[in-house]
């Protein structure tokens, strides 16, 4: 499931980069994951999540792949 989860979070993150409206249309779990990847604490606040709550919400599998997603989105070398 690791690659499937990676592709899912990457797709949702790229989608959100097109504008906040795309992010608003996502389910809560995807919103939290994307906000973490994009380092958008303001978006987490809108969802009424702290950073600790957000990391617990996405779970260890998604949390572990977030650096790879962030690097891919930023155009950097992947891990």
C-alpha positions as a printed Julia matrix, in Angstrom:
79×3 Matrix{Float64}:
   0.0    0.0    0.0
   2.98   2.34   0.36
   3.17   3.31  -3.31
  -0.6    3.63  -3.57
  -0.68   5.91  -0.53
   2.24   7.93  -1.92
   0.49   8.46  -5.27
  -2.74   9.38  -3.49
  -1.17  12.02  -1.23
   0.99  13.33  -4.09
  -2.06  13.7   -6.32
  -4.08  15.48  -3.65
  -1.14  17.79  -2.91
  -0.65  18.7   -6.58
  -4.41  19.24  -6.85
  -4.34  21.62  -3.87
  -1.52  23.61  -5.46
  -3.97  24.66  -8.17
  -5.82  26.67  -5.55
  -7.41  26.54  -2.17
 -10.8   25.67  -3.68
  -9.38  22.31  -4.8
  -8.14  21.73  -1.26
 -11.53  22.65   0.22
 -13.21  19.98  -1.93
 -11.08  17.19  -0.44
 -12.13  14.93   2.42
 -10.87  15.85   5.9
  -8.11  13.22   5.99
  -6.74  14.39   2.64
  -6.96  18.03   3.74
  -4.94  17.29   6.87
  -2.31  15.34   4.92
  -1.97  18.05   2.27
  -1.76  20.8    4.87
   1.08  18.93   6.57
   2.94  18.31   3.3
   2.62  21.96   2.27
   3.46  23.2    5.76
   0.18  25.1    5.96
  -0.49  25.49   9.67
  -3.14  28.07   8.78
  -5.09  25.39   6.89
  -4.79  23.04   9.86
  -6.15  25.79  12.12
  -9.15  26.14   9.79
  -9.8   22.43  10.34
  -9.34  22.91  14.09
  -6.29  20.63  14.22
  -3.04  21.16  16.07
   0.14  19.77  14.52
   0.1   16.92  17.02
  -3.52  16.08  16.27
  -2.86  16.27  12.53
   0.09  13.88  12.66
  -1.96  11.45  14.74
  -4.88  11.75  12.3
  -2.88  10.83   9.2
  -1.21   7.88  10.92
   2.31   6.5   10.7
   2.16   5.23   7.1
   1.13   8.54   5.55
   3.36  10.49   7.91
   6.38   8.46   6.82
   5.81   9.21   3.12
   5.22  12.95   3.53
   8.87  14.0    3.14
   8.99  12.11  -0.17
   5.79  13.83  -1.34
   7.08  17.23  -0.27
  10.37  16.73  -2.11
   8.52  15.59  -5.25
   6.23  18.62  -5.15
   9.17  20.98  -4.63
  11.0   19.38  -7.57
  13.8   18.12  -5.38
  15.43  14.73  -5.37
  13.17  12.14  -3.76
  14.22  10.14  -0.73
